[in-house]
Amino acid sequence: MIYVEFFQRDRHLPLEIFRMLGDQASWVDPDDKLVLNVARTMRIGPHPGYLAFWRCPGMKRLDEWEAHFNSAAALADVYERASLVAINLSDAGCYDEVIVGPPAEGGLQYIEFFDAGSAPEDGEIALHFEARARAYPDARLNFVVRRIGLLGPKALGDIAVWTFRDYVAVEAIARERHAPGPCRPHAAGVYRPFGKEIL
C-alpha cells in the first residue's frame, strides 16, 4: 500500500524552519519506506504543494501509527511535536500500486492527477499508462497509484508520477491531448525533491 501525505507550509513560519522540520525523511522505521518526498516547484500544479509517498505493509500499519502517535514516547518527542506544528498536514490517502517502475530519482517529477473511479480494472489502467510510457522513451514512469475506495482527496484522485530530464523534456507530455476516459488527467504539476523547490 502507498500512504500519501499532502501538506502545506504555514506562510508565517520561516522557510528554513519548515524545511528542517517538514523533511519526511526524518521518520525512520523498517516497516515504512519513503518512496517520494516532493514539493511543487515554480508554482505549477494544484494545492497542496507538498507530497510524501510512503510504501507500507497495508492498512494494519495505520493502527500501528495511531498507537505510536498516542504513546507516551511520541507525546514526549519534542521534534515530532514541532514537526506537526511546522507542517500543515491537510490530507492523506491510501492507494494501491497499479504500476511500480524505477525510483523517482533525479530530474524533474511530472505528476498527473486523474480519477479512474470504479469503472476500469487495475490491469486496464496499467495498459493505458504503459502505452503512454512507450511514447516518451526519455521519461521514466515511476509509479501509478489508485485510491483504495474513497480513502484519499477526491479533488486529486489517482496519481501517476513521471520523471523527466528537465522542463523541455516535460513539454511533450504537458501538450498531450488526452482522449476522454477514466485515465484522463484533470490536473498536473511539476515537482522537485523536498527542499529543492522554487517557491
C-alpha angles and dihedrals in degrees: 000000000000117000111198123200118200115198145164137208120250101239090216091061116086111253093235092057092046091052092048096048099032097056102118091200088080089078107088122183128140091228093057129060122191101219098173134011110176143159130210108255132207086011091278113142142035128303136291092058101201127068131181118189116201124189108211137164098264140279093322086072090067089059089051093048092050091050090050095048090050093048124107090242093057093045089053094047104106094190092052093048091048090051091055089053094045097052127051103220095198100170145356136189144190118234140181117227110242095173126019111192135161119318117278096248129150126352126052123313116226109196124195125197119206136160113228091173115191098307109090126050119241089252091059091050090049092051091050094053094040089055091049091048090057088058090059106048092168092057130078119221099213100183147327119214131189127204116255100238106307096329098127138051109295091209089067102028119173123001139221120189121202131177121215131179095242145326092287089058091047092056096081095055091041089057094046113128107224122211115230113272145104094287095053109121117239094188139011139180144180121246142188129197112285109280095022097077124118108232 
